Structures are given as C-alpha cells and as structure tokens.
Amino acid sequence: MIPVNEPLLDGNEGRYLQECIDSGWISSEGPFVERFEAEMAARTGRKFAFALTNGTTALELAMAALRLEPGSMVVMPTFCIISCVAAVIRNGCIPLFVDADPLTWNLDIEKLAELLKDQIERQGNRKLKAIMAVHTYGLPVDMDPLLVLADRYGLKVIEDAAEMHGQSYRGVACGGFGDLSVFSFYPNKLVTTGEGGMVLTDDPLLAERCRSLRNLCFQPGRRFVHEELGYNFRMSNLQAAVGVAQLERLDMFVARKRAMGARYDALLADCNGLQLPHARTDYADNIYWVYGVVLGDEVATDALGMMGRLAERGIGTRPFFWPMHEQPVLQRMGTLPTDNYRFPVAERLARRGFYLPSGIALSESQIEEVSSTVVAEIAKAGR
Ligand SMILES: *Cc1c(COP(=O)(O)O)cnc(C)c1O
C-alpha cells in the first residue's frame, strides 16, 4: 500500500533524542523546548511562541487567551477540522460558519464579508468577537481583505497555520498573522514532533496568558495557589528535540512538497473529470501539504467510491473534511446557527474530494504509479 502520508525522520532527530536521554532532560523544562520555540518565532516573525501538546490544544489555548465572554460568536470556515470548532465551543463561544471558495477551498472572502455585514445589521456588534482563519491543504487564506474586515468590525483574529509550515502570504510567513496563530506537529504535517502544537503571538498580554494557561496557572510566588483554572498543555523536551531536527530541513521539505505537486499536476493534467489543486494565486504558490483532488460531477462515482477502488489497487487516500454544519455532534448539541445560511461548495467538496498520497517520503515512481492508477480508475468509473 502506498501510504497517504509518511514523515522523513533521517536527519538529526535520533541524535537530539539521544542527547535528551544522555542529559536526563526529558520533561518540558529541557533546553530543546525553548530552542524550538525561538526558531519557530524567528521563522514566523513572532515575538512569543509556546510549545504545546498538539494543534487541537493550541487552538483551545488561543481561544482561552482571548477571554471572550460566553456566547460570543466566532466566524470560521465550515470546511475545516473539528479541532477548530471544538476550541470555540469548549470556550463557551458560538461558531458562525462561512462556505468555502471552490478554487482555493479556503473560506470564501466575499461570503465572509456578506455574513459580517448581515450579522452587524441584525444584532449590532454585540456578540461578534473573532474570526478564525484556517489555511487549508496548501494555499493560505486571502489574509489582507480578512484583516481589513476584522479591523473594520473590531474582531480578534486567530490564524490556524497547522498545515502551513514554510508557506507564506505575499512574502510574509504564515503563522505571523492575527492576534494569535497556531501550528500542529502531527506526523502528517510538514514539521512533526510525533504529537505537538504551538501558539504564537506578538502581544505581551496574550503571551502572558498563554504562558500561564499552558502550565496550570501555577503562580511564580505561590505555586499551588491558583487565581485561574489552567491546563497542562506542555510539550516535552523529547518532542521538541525532534522538532528542532525537523526545522533544520523544513526548506528541503517544502521544496519536495512543491516538486511532488508539480509532478502530479503534469501527470494528471489531461485527466478529464478531475479538479486539481489550484497551483497559485496572486498571494501564494501552493505548498501541497496534501495533494487534494475533486471529482467532476460527470464522473459516475463519488469520493468514497473512488477511494475504495484506489485502495483495492494499493493506494492510500483520505477523504476531504466533512463540513462543520453537517456534523451530527454539533446538530445534536444545538450549537448550529438557525439562520438560513447555505454552504453548497463545502458540501460538494466533502462528497467529491479526497487526497492522494502526499508524504515527504513519497518517491517519483510512487507518484507515477498513483497518477496512472487514478487516470485508469476514473476512466473505468465512467460518466
Ligand atoms: C492537524 C490540524 C489541526 C489539529 O492538530 P493536531 O495536532 O492533530 O491536534 C488543527 N487545524 C488544522 C487546520 C489541522 O490541519
């Protein structure tokens, strides 16, 4: 089976892990944690960085640091991972969803503008408090107009850059936008620590809250007396050691992902009935965190059907995100807006989109095998 994602761990990962063992520094107090934070801050132009247990907890911490009043509304894409909406709901806030753009698969900026205007007309600016910008699959969200809207309506911005290590928007590194930004270091991400995440900010007050909330709100003077309830979201030195080694090779990882994307593009260009990832916009070149494809409506099967056919021929795939407004858990919790907003693009992407093997370890011959099999199976599926 050609795996859908596989990290490359043959740099200094082993050596740095051995250093942790030899020195006895394995907890979050070891030196690799600060080094990893400093290097991520430098790469994203941020003042403060906090290494955490994973990307999901990083989003939860970012939301907690904003201290929004219960019932505040956070605008976010419906086409995203459950982590984003969990962070909003666990902090007592209400998600307001925006449909996806059919080309970039990111939140549709025009629909965002319409939704904000509509909400302001309905309820003034009382409950609308933040926007979560989630960069999806390889292209960043169009941040300039999003930041203009946030500024106009006085909204905080959280940037979810979990899939965007090494990507930039108009030359500015992803992870450097908004009040707080978030990364994940899960093994399918461009930089991995096994499990891991990070929150970054330039705001000293938000940084202080993140520092305290990450570490159970222990107080410097009176350690076991707490003014606030925190979390234990600390990353260990072992994980950070792997992260430091991974970062040394991030530029190479990015180059490999882009070469993979270009190769798939060339091999699949003539395949009718298949939408390929949008290669570039005027603000970024695709980084192909994953190589996503969307079946045309004329193809006589859907994403699940095609993924089954490919699995039978030894090719691993993953479905696209299932939209948040269609999540049974959210429908049951009654947290979904009753307004008659519609999300046709996200619904179609979920049913017809999936991604091909996209790991950094993928070989040229594997890319060729995947591509020729996809072409053959689409032809066989008929229209
Ligand atoms: C992976 C991912 C997360 C969650 O990160 P974990 O480390 O898996 O918890 C959050 N947001 C996005 C966009 C992701 O891709």
The ligand as an SDF file (V2000), in Angstrom:
LIG
                    3D

 15 15  0  0  0  0  0  0  0  0999 V2000
   -3.8980   18.9880   12.0070 C   0  0  0  0  0  0  0  0  0  0  0  0
   -4.7300   20.1810   12.1860 C   0  0  0  0  0  0  0  0  0  0  0  0
   -5.1680   20.6040   13.4590 C   0  0  0  0  0  0  0  0  0  0  0  0
   -5.0380   19.7680   14.6970 C   0  0  0  0  0  0  0  0  0  0  0  0
   -3.7520   19.4400   15.0360 O   0  0  0  0  0  0  0  0  0  0  0  0
   -3.4740   18.1410   15.9770 P   0  0  0  0  0  0  0  0  0  0  0  0
   -2.0290   18.3080   16.3000 O   0  0  0  0  0  0  0  0  0  0  0  0
   -3.7440   16.9490   15.1280 O   0  0  0  0  0  0  0  0  0  0  0  0
   -4.3510   18.2400   17.1550 O   0  0  0  0  0  0  0  0  0  0  0  0
   -5.8390   21.8070   13.5490 C   0  0  0  0  0  0  0  0  0  0  0  0
   -6.1050   22.5450   12.4600 N   0  0  0  0  0  0  0  0  0  0  0  0
   -5.7520   22.1520   11.2220 C   0  0  0  0  0  0  0  0  0  0  0  0
   -6.0870   23.0200   10.0710 C   0  0  0  0  0  0  0  0  0  0  0  0
   -5.0600   20.9520   11.0320 C   0  0  0  0  0  0  0  0  0  0  0  0
   -4.7270   20.5560    9.8120 O   0  0  0  0  0  0  0  0  0  0  0  0
  1  2  1  0
  2  3  1  0
  2 14  2  0
  3  4  1  0
  3 10  2  0
  4  5  1  0
  5  6  1  0
  6  7  2  0
  6  8  1  0
  6  9  1  0
 10 11  1  0
 11 12  2  0
 12 13  1  0
 12 14  1  0
 14 15  1  0
M  END
$$$$
